Amino acid sequence: MAERKGLVARWLEGKERSEEYARSTLPTNRWSLFWDIFKGRFGKLVIVNLLVLVTFLPIVALFIWRYAVNLTQGVVGPYGAGLGVGYPTIPNVVGVAEMSVFQSDLFFNLLFIVGAAIAAIGISGGMYVIRNMIWTEGIFVANDFLRGVKRNYLNVLEALLVFTLINLAVSASRDLSDVSLALGTASSWVLVAGKVMGYLLFFFAALVCLWMISLGINYKQGVWTLFRNAVVMTVGTFPQTIFFAFLAILPFLLLLLGSFFMALGLILVLLFGFSFAMLVWMDYSQWAFDRFINPKIGVATGRGIYNKEKASMNTGAADSAAIREYKRMIVAQGKSKLVCRPIKPIDDGLEVYQLPDSFSREDLRRLRESKQAIEEDAAAYEEEHKNEERYVEYNKQFEEREKALQEEGKKGKKKAPKPPKMLNKR
């Protein structure tokens, strides 16, 4: 029965000393795990965010450069020369603006591929650190960041190459459609439909890219297998994927609203925007992996969360194993080899010779002879009484029970499971 403590003792110790309270504070689902990491490891999230932000500086610089170039072209471009003002005049400027945009987008989208290769360094290292946080493993941000880059850079680079190449193709087709619409060389509804399809392809490629990154961080896969599994996960979890992708990029969407929200979004992005997005996406990915992948390939599920049902099942299994062992000991009690063979009671004058404080070789000889005399006397007693009825019956029962236990053990053995095709990276 548990000891009842006084009010003052309970106040001094607090409920934190209770085992039930300690277990109740553990995250039991992915939502609580997210908040637990966000609150408990906020400092490390800020450090990860800064490391990732450094690798995204080239892409940020490209966006600023592109905005400046497009703004300059809009101001100094010869789009009003057809009005007959100035010399020389350009008789036809139809499609010139659209062609200029096409050339600019083509140039910068090619540079974005180079920027993505640099950003892959931050994504591969940051995602690895975030994944270890979700698995509730001890981490050292700098060491784990470099280890993540070493292990996952190629997988992340593959995902970003797929995304940037599709972005290049979609952007080029959109700009050429604008040129064709301006020149009137094709049917307008066909071009508009093509642009809509391009935007849908870009959106779908972004989701596939996210799944390729999370799959590449968690599992060892080939190039084609990684892409195929990412497409399957995107299609199979499409509604949830859209929701969590939107939730992950929420701080970045604030930058598009302007005014106060733009300033707020900039602060959030600089502070923890990238690490927040990684934490949301990787936490959601682990839920999807536990539901659709890990049980099928023999990988443990529920990494980082406390499962009450599984804990109770494990406790029951441990108890049942202990109970089985206890029953086996009870069965063997009274029928063990110690009882199945005659043992001479200590009721005679045979004793072990006691060595004095200062002993000689003669004393050691007498000690050895006394032990040998006791062993010979016990062996003679066992040989004299071994054929008695009770010992014969005990031996027979003991052998039968040992045989039954061996048969039970053979039936309980199971075949070893096949190794999973996709192994977790550690």
C-alpha positions in Angstrom: 0.0 0.0 0.0 1.3 3.4 -0.9 2.5 5.6 1.9 0.1 8.6 2.6 2.0 11.8 3.0 1.0 14.9 4.8 0.0 18.2 3.2 3.2 20.0 3.9 5.3 17.0 2.5 3.2 17.0 -0.6 3.7 20.8 -1.0 7.4 20.5 -0.6 7.9 17.6 -2.9 5.4 18.7 -5.5 3.5 16.6 -8.0 6.6 16.5 -10.2 8.0 13.8 -7.9 5.1 11.5 -8.8 5.7 8.9 -11.5 2.2 9.2 -12.9 2.7 13.0 -13.2 6.0 12.5 -15.0 4.5 10.2 -17.5 1.5 12.4 -18.0 3.7 15.3 -19.0 5.3 13.4 -21.9 3.9 14.2 -25.4 1.3 11.6 -26.4 0.7 12.8 -30.0 2.4 14.8 -32.7 0.7 18.1 -31.8 1.9 18.0 -28.2 5.3 16.9 -29.4 5.5 20.0 -31.7 4.7 22.3 -28.8 7.0 20.5 -26.5 9.9 21.0 -28.9 9.0 24.5 -29.8 8.9 25.6 -26.1 11.6 23.4 -24.7 14.2 23.8 -27.5 13.4 27.2 -28.8 17.1 28.4 -28.5 18.3 25.5 -30.6 15.5 26.2 -33.2 16.8 29.8 -33.5 20.4 28.5 -34.0 19.2 26.1 -36.7 17.2 28.9 -38.3 20.3 31.1 -38.5 22.4 28.3 -40.1 19.7 27.6 -42.7 19.2 31.3 -43.3 22.9 31.8 -44.3 22.6 29.2 -47.0 19.4 30.9 -48.4 21.2 34.3 -48.8 22.1 33.7 -52.4 18.4 33.0 -53.3 17.3 36.1 -51.4 19.9 38.2 -53.3 18.6 36.7 -56.6 15.1 37.7 -55.7 16.2 41.3 -54.9 18.2 41.5 -58.1 15.4 40.2 -60.2 12.9 42.7 -58.7 15.3 45.5 -59.4 15.9 44.4 -63.0 12.2 44.0 -63.8 11.5 47.4 -62.2 14.2 49.1 -64.3 12.9 47.5 -67.5 9.5 48.7 -66.8 10.7 52.3 -66.4 13.2 52.6 -69.3 11.8 50.1 -71.7 10.6 51.4 -75.2 7.0 50.4 -74.6 5.6 53.9 -75.5 7.7 54.6 -78.6 4.8 53.8 -80.9 3.1 57.0 -79.9 5.4 58.9 -82.3 7.2 60.9 -79.6 11.0 60.9 -79.8 13.5 59.6 -82.3 14.1 57.0 -83.6 10.6 55.5 -83.3 9.8 51.8 -83.1 6.8 51.2 -85.4 5.7 48.0 -83.5 6.4 47.3 -79.9 3.7 44.5 -79.5 5.2 41.6 -77.5 8.4 43.4 -76.6 7.5 43.7 -72.9 6.5 40.0 -72.8 9.7 38.9 -74.5 11.7 41.0 -72.1 10.0 39.3 -69.2 10.7 35.9 -70.7 14.4 36.6 -71.1 14.7 37.9 -67.6 12.8 35.0 -66.1 14.9 32.5 -68.0 18.1 34.0 -66.8 17.2 34.2 -63.2 15.5 30.8 -63.1 18.8 29.3 -64.3 20.6 31.1 -61.5 18.0 29.8 -59.0 19.2 26.3 -59.7 22.7 27.3 -58.5 21.1 29.0 -55.5 19.1 25.9 -54.7 22.3 23.8 -54.7 23.6 26.1 -52.0 20.4 26.1 -50.1 20.4 22.3 -50.1 23.3 22.5 -47.6 21.1 24.3 -45.0 18.0 22.2 -45.7 19.9 18.8 -45.4 21.6 19.8 -42.1 18.6 21.6 -40.6 16.1 18.8 -41.4 18.5 16.3 -39.8 18.7 18.3 -36.6 14.9 18.8 -36.5 14.3 15.1 -37.1 16.5 14.2 -34.2 14.6 16.6 -32.0 11.4 14.9 -33.0 12.9 11.6 -32.2 13.8 13.1 -28.8 17.5 12.3 -29.2 20.3 14.2 -27.6 21.7 16.7 -30.2 24.6 19.0 -30.7 23.4 21.5 -33.3 26.7 22.1 -35.0 27.8 18.5 -35.1 24.5 17.1 -36.1 24.1 19.9 -38.7 27.3 18.9 -40.4 26.4 15.2 -40.1 23.1 15.9 -41.8 24.8 17.7 -44.7 27.1 14.7 -45.2 24.3 12.1 -45.1 21.5 13.9 -46.8 22.8 16.5 -49.2 22.4 14.5 -52.4 18.8 13.5 -51.6 17.9 17.1 -50.8 19.7 18.3 -53.9 17.8 15.9 -56.0 14.5 17.2 -54.6 15.5 20.8 -55.3 16.7 20.1 -58.8 13.3 18.5 -59.6 11.5 21.6 -58.2 13.7 24.2 -59.9 13.7 22.4 -63.3 9.9 22.2 -63.2 9.8 25.8 -62.2 12.0 26.7 -65.1 9.8 24.8 -67.6 6.5 26.3 -66.1 7.9 29.8 -66.1 9.1 29.5 -69.7 5.8 28.1 -70.9 3.9 30.8 -69.1 6.0 33.7 -70.5 5.8 32.2 -74.1 2.1 32.0 -73.7 2.0 35.7 -72.8 4.1 36.5 -75.9 1.8 34.4 -78.1 -1.3 36.1 -76.6 0.3 39.6 -77.2 1.1 38.7 -80.8 -2.2 36.9 -81.4 -0.5 33.8 -82.9 -2.6 31.2 -81.1 -6.0 30.6 -79.6 -6.3 32.5 -76.3 -8.3 29.8 -74.4 -5.7 27.2 -75.2 -2.9 29.4 -73.9 -4.8 30.3 -70.8 -5.6 26.6 -70.1 -1.9 25.8 -70.6 -1.0 28.5 -68.1 -3.4 27.1 -65.5 -2.0 23.6 -66.0 1.5 25.0 -65.5 0.5 26.6 -62.2 -1.1 23.3 -61.0 2.1 21.4 -62.0 4.2 23.9 -60.1 2.1 23.5 -57.0 2.2 19.7 -57.2 5.9 19.7 -57.8 6.4 21.8 -54.6 4.5 19.2 -52.5 6.5 16.3 -54.1 9.7 18.2 -53.3 8.7 18.4 -49.6 8.0 14.7 -49.5 11.3 13.9 -51.3 13.2 15.8 -48.6 11.5 14.2 -45.7 11.7 10.7 -47.2 15.4 11.2 -48.1 16.1 12.3 -44.5 14.5 9.2 -43.0 15.1 6.4 -45.4 17.9 5.1 -47.8 16.5 5.0 -51.3 17.6 5.2 -54.9 17.0 8.3 -57.1 14.0 7.0 -58.9 12.6 5.2 -55.8 12.8 8.5 -53.8 10.8 10.4 -56.5 8.2 7.6 -57.0 7.6 7.3 -53.2 7.3 11.1 -52.9 4.6 11.1 -55.6 2.7 8.3 -53.9 2.8 10.0 -50.6 1.7 13.3 -52.1 -1.3 11.7 -53.9 -2.2 9.4 -50.9 -2.2 12.2 -48.3 -3.2 15.1 -50.5 -5.6 17.0 -48.2 -3.4 16.7 -45.1 -0.3 17.5 -47.2 -1.9 20.8 -48.4 -2.9 21.8 -44.9 0.5 21.2 -43.3 2.4 22.7 -46.2 0.3 25.8 -45.8 0.9 25.8 -42.0 4.7 25.4 -42.5 5.1 28.4 -44.8 2.7 30.6 -42.8 5.5 33.0 -41.6 6.7 33.4 -45.2 3.1 34.2 -46.5 3.0 37.2 -44.1 5.8 38.8 -46.2 3.3 39.0 -49.1 0.7 41.0 -47.2 2.7 44.2 -46.9 2.5 46.9 -44.2 2.5 45.6 -40.6 2.2 42.0 -41.5 5.2 42.2 -43.8 7.3 43.6 -40.9 6.0 40.9 -38.6 6.7 38.2 -41.1 10.3 39.4 -41.6 10.9 39.2 -37.9 9.5 35.7 -37.6 11.5 34.5 -40.6 14.7 35.9 -39.3 14.1 34.4 -35.8 12.6 31.0 -36.5 10.8 30.9 -39.8 12.9 28.2 -41.5 13.1 26.0 -38.4 9.4 26.4 -37.8 8.6 25.2 -41.3 11.0 22.2 -40.9 9.5 21.3 -37.5 5.9 21.4 -38.8 6.7 19.4 -41.9 8.9 16.8 -40.3 6.5 16.3 -37.4 3.7 15.7 -39.9 5.9 13.4 -42.0 6.7 11.2 -39.0 3.0 10.8 -38.4 2.5 9.7 -42.0 5.5 7.4 -41.9 4.2 5.7 -38.7 0.9 5.2 -40.4 1.8 4.1 -43.9 5.4 3.0 -44.1 7.1 2.0 -40.8 4.7 -0.9 -39.8 5.1 -2.4 -43.3 8.9 -2.5 -43.3 9.4 -3.5 -39.7 10.5 -0.1 -38.3 9.5 1.0 -34.8 6.7 3.5 -34.7 5.9 6.4 -32.4 9.4 7.7 -32.1 9.4 10.7 -29.7 5.9 10.2 -28.3 4.7 8.3 -25.3 2.1 5.7 -26.2 0.0 4.7 -23.2 -1.5 1.7 -24.9 1.9 0.4 -26.1 3.4 1.0 -22.7 0.7 -1.0 -21.0 1.0 -3.8 -23.5 4.8 -3.9 -22.9 4.3 -3.9 -19.2 1.8 -6.8 -19.5 4.2 -8.7 -21.7 7.0 -8.2 -19.2 4.8 -9.3 -16.3 3.6 -12.3 -18.2 7.2 -13.3 -18.9 8.1 -12.8 -15.2 5.1 -14.8 -14.2 6.0 -17.6 -16.6 9.5 -17.8 -15.1 8.1 -17.7 -11.6 5.7 -20.6 -12.4 8.6 -22.5 -13.8 10.6 -22.0 -10.7 7.6 -23.1 -8.6 7.1 -26.2 -10.7 10.8 -27.0 -10.4 10.8 -26.4 -6.7 11.0 -29.7 -4.8 11.8 -31.4 -8.0 15.1 -29.9 -8.8 18.4 -31.7 -8.8 19.1 -30.6 -5.3 16.1 -32.5 -4.1 16.3 -35.4 -6.6 19.6 -36.5 -5.2 20.4 -37.6 -1.6 22.2 -34.9 0.4 23.8 -35.9 3.7 22.6 -33.8 6.6 25.2 -32.0 8.7 24.9 -34.1 11.8 28.3 -35.7 12.2 31.7 -34.6 13.4 33.2 -33.8 10.1 34.4 -30.2 10.0 36.6 -28.0 7.7 40.0 -27.4 9.2 40.3 -23.8 10.3 43.5 -22.0 9.3 45.3 -20.1 12.1 46.3 -16.5 11.7 49.8 -17.7 10.9 49.8 -20.9 8.9 52.3 -23.1 7.3 52.3 -25.7 4.5 51.3 -28.3 7.0 48.1 -26.3 7.8 47.2 -26.0 4.1 47.6 -29.8 3.7 45.3 -30.5 6.7 42.7 -28.0 5.2 42.8 -29.8 1.9 42.4 -33.2 3.5 39.5 -32.1 5.6 37.6 -30.8 2.5 38.4 -34.0 0.6 37.1 -36.1 3.5 33.8 -34.2 3.5 33.3 -34.6 -0.2 34.1 -38.3 -0.1 31.6 -38.8 2.8 28.9 -36.9 0.9 29.5 -39.0 -2.2 29.3 -42.2 -0.2 26.0 -41.1 1.4 24.6 -40.3 -2.1 25.7 -43.6 -3.5 24.1 -45.5 -0.6 20.7 -43.8 -0.8 20.2 -43.0 -4.5 18.0 -46.1 -5.2 15.5 -45.2 -2.5 11.9 -44.9 -3.8 11.4 -41.2 -3.2 14.6 -40.2 -5.1 13.8 -42.4 -8.0 10.3 -40.8 -8.3 11.7 -37.3 -8.0 14.2 -37.9 -10.8 11.4 -39.3 -13.0 9.1 -36.3 -12.5 12.0 -33.8 -13.0 12.9 -35.3 -16.3 9.3 -35.3 -17.5 8.9 -31.6 -16.6 12.1 -30.6 -18.2 11.1 -32.3 -21.4 7.7 -30.6 -21.4 9.4 -27.2 -20.9 11.7 -27.8 -23.7 8.8 -28.7 -26.0 7.0 -25.6 -25.0 10.0 -23.4 -25.7 10.3 -24.9 -29.2 6.7 -24.2 -30.0 7.0 -20.5 -28.8 9.9 -19.8 -31.2 9.1 -17.7 -34.2 10.9 -17.1 -37.5 13.1 -14.0 -37.7 11.4 -11.3 -39.7 12.9 -10.3 -43.0 15.0 -7.1 -43.0 13.2 -4.0 -44.3 14.0 -2.8 -47.8 14.3 0.8 -46.5 16.5 1.3 -43.5 16.2 4.2 -41.1 19.2 6.6 -41.2 20.6 7.3 -37.7 
